[in-house]
Amino acid sequence: MRARDQHLMLRPEPFLAYLRHAGSLLRNASAWQAAALGGTTHGYPVPGGLVLGPLGVRNMSEFLATGGGRVIPM
């Protein structure tokens, strides 16, 4: 029996949202500093959107439950 290829349906919206966020930080040094202090320099795709948060979030459920990050709905 031959296995069928599995196809993924990629959603570019979270990636593009992160690119817009990162691009806005690169143009403005004070925006970068504010994002670094606020812990929103990294993006994590989650069901329903994108979460901006600090580097190295290990438990996204816990992070969101404690009010961390900012969710960009998609």
Phi and psi restraints in degrees (value plus and minus 20) as a CYANA .aco file:
   2 ARG   PHI    -116.9   -76.9
   2 ARG   PSI     114.8   154.8
   3 ALA   PHI     -97.5   -57.5
   3 ALA   PSI     122.5   162.5
   4 ARG   PHI    -104.3   -64.3
   4 ARG   PSI     131.1   171.1
   5 ASP   PHI     -87.3   -47.3
   5 ASP   PSI     120.9   160.9
   6 GLN   PHI    -116.3   -76.3
   6 GLN   PSI     109.1   149.1
   7 HIS   PHI    -127.9   -87.9
   7 HIS   PSI     116.8   156.8
   8 LEU   PHI    -122.3   -82.3
   8 LEU   PSI     122.3   162.3
   9 MET   PHI    -121.3   -81.3
   9 MET   PSI      81.4   121.4
  10 LEU   PHI    -100.1   -60.1
  10 LEU   PSI     121.5   161.5
  11 ARG   PHI    -131.8   -91.8
  11 ARG   PSI      91.1   131.1
  12 PRO   PHI     -97.4   -57.4
  12 PRO   PSI     -32.8     7.2
  13 GLU   PHI     -77.3   -37.3
  13 GLU   PSI     -68.7   -28.7
  14 PRO   PHI     -81.7   -41.7
  14 PRO   PSI     -59.3   -19.3
  15 PHE   PHI     -84.9   -44.9
  15 PHE   PSI     -65.0   -25.0
  16 LEU   PHI     -85.7   -45.7
  16 LEU   PSI     -56.6   -16.6
  17 ALA   PHI     -83.2   -43.2
  17 ALA   PSI     -60.6   -20.6
  18 TYR   PHI     -87.8   -47.8
  18 TYR   PSI     -58.6   -18.6
  19 LEU   PHI     -81.7   -41.7
  19 LEU   PSI     -60.6   -20.6
  20 ARG   PHI     -83.7   -43.7
  20 ARG   PSI     -62.5   -22.5
  21 HIS   PHI     -82.1   -42.1
  21 HIS   PSI     -69.6   -29.6
  22 ALA   PHI     -83.8   -43.8
  22 ALA   PSI     -60.8   -20.8
  23 GLY   PHI     -82.0   -42.0
  23 GLY   PSI     -58.7   -18.7
  24 SER   PHI     -87.1   -47.1
  24 SER   PSI     -50.5   -10.5
  25 LEU   PHI     -95.7   -55.7
  25 LEU   PSI     -52.7   -12.7
  26 LEU   PHI     -89.8   -49.8
  26 LEU   PSI     -48.7    -8.7
  27 ARG   PHI    -100.6   -60.6
  27 ARG   PSI     -37.0     3.0
  28 ASN   PHI    -157.5  -117.5
  28 ASN   PSI      89.5   129.5
  29 ALA   PHI     -83.1   -43.1
  29 ALA   PSI     -57.0   -17.0
  30 SER   PHI     -90.5   -50.5
  30 SER   PSI     -53.3   -13.3
  31 ALA   PHI     -86.1   -46.1
  31 ALA   PSI     -59.2   -19.2
  32 TRP   PHI     -82.2   -42.2
  32 TRP   PSI     -65.2   -25.2
  33 GLN   PHI     -82.5   -42.5
  33 GLN   PSI     -61.5   -21.5
  34 ALA   PHI     -84.0   -44.0
  34 ALA   PSI     -61.1   -21.1
  35 ALA   PHI     -86.3   -46.3
  35 ALA   PSI     -60.2   -20.2
  36 ALA   PHI     -84.5   -44.5
  36 ALA   PSI     -63.2   -23.2
  37 LEU   PHI     -88.6   -48.6
  37 LEU   PSI     -54.4   -14.4
  38 GLY   PHI    -104.9   -64.9
  38 GLY   PSI     -25.1    14.9
  39 GLY   PHI      50.4    90.4
  39 GLY   PSI      19.4    59.4
  40 THR   PHI    -143.3  -103.3
  40 THR   PSI      18.3    58.3
  41 THR   PHI    -112.3   -72.3
  41 THR   PSI     -28.0    12.0
  42 HIS   PHI    -145.4  -105.4
  42 HIS   PSI     129.8   169.8
  43 GLY   PHI    -135.6   -95.6
  43 GLY   PSI     121.3   161.3
  44 TYR   PHI    -149.9  -109.9
  44 TYR   PSI      98.6   138.6
  45 PRO   PHI     -90.8   -50.8
  45 PRO   PSI     114.0   154.0
  46 VAL   PHI    -152.9  -112.9
  46 VAL   PSI     140.2   180.2
  47 PRO   PHI     -76.7   -36.7
  47 PRO   PSI     104.8   144.8
  48 GLY   PHI      72.2   112.2
  48 GLY   PSI     -21.6    18.4
  49 GLY   PHI     146.0   186.0
  49 GLY   PSI    -171.1  -131.1
  50 LEU   PHI    -154.0  -114.0
  50 LEU   PSI     115.5   155.5
  51 VAL   PHI    -128.1   -88.1
  51 VAL   PSI     108.6   148.6
  52 LEU   PHI    -116.3   -76.3
  52 LEU   PSI     111.0   151.0
  53 GLY   PHI    -180.9  -140.9
  53 GLY   PSI    -191.9  -151.9
  54 PRO   PHI     -98.7   -58.7
  54 PRO   PSI     147.2   187.2
  55 LEU   PHI     -85.2   -45.2
  55 LEU   PSI     117.3   157.3
  56 GLY   PHI      66.1   106.1
  56 GLY   PSI       8.2    48.2
  57 VAL   PHI     -87.5   -47.5
  57 VAL   PSI      98.8   138.8
  58 ARG   PHI    -114.7   -74.7
  58 ARG   PSI     -52.9   -12.9
  59 ASN   PHI    -145.0  -105.0
  59 ASN   PSI      75.4   115.4
  60 MET   PHI     -84.5   -44.5
  60 MET   PSI     -58.4   -18.4
  61 SER   PHI     -80.2   -40.2
  61 SER   PSI     -65.6   -25.6
  62 GLU   PHI     -86.4   -46.4
  62 GLU   PSI     -60.8   -20.8
  63 PHE   PHI     -79.4   -39.4
  63 PHE   PSI     -66.2   -26.2
  64 LEU   PHI     -90.6   -50.6
  64 LEU   PSI     -56.7   -16.7
  65 ALA   PHI     -85.7   -45.7
  65 ALA   PSI     -49.0    -9.0
  66 THR   PHI    -111.4   -71.4
  66 THR   PSI      -9.7    30.3
  67 GLY   PHI      63.9   103.9
  67 GLY   PSI      -6.6    33.4
  68 GLY   PHI    -100.2   -60.2
  68 GLY   PSI     136.3   176.3
  69 GLY   PHI      52.8    92.8
  69 GLY   PSI     158.0   198.0
  70 ARG   PHI    -157.7  -117.7
  70 ARG   PSI     104.8   144.8
  71 VAL   PHI    -113.6   -73.6
  71 VAL   PSI     108.5   148.5
  72 ILE   PHI    -123.4   -83.4
  72 ILE   PSI      88.9   128.9
  73 PRO   PHI     -89.4   -49.4
  73 PRO   PSI     125.6   165.6
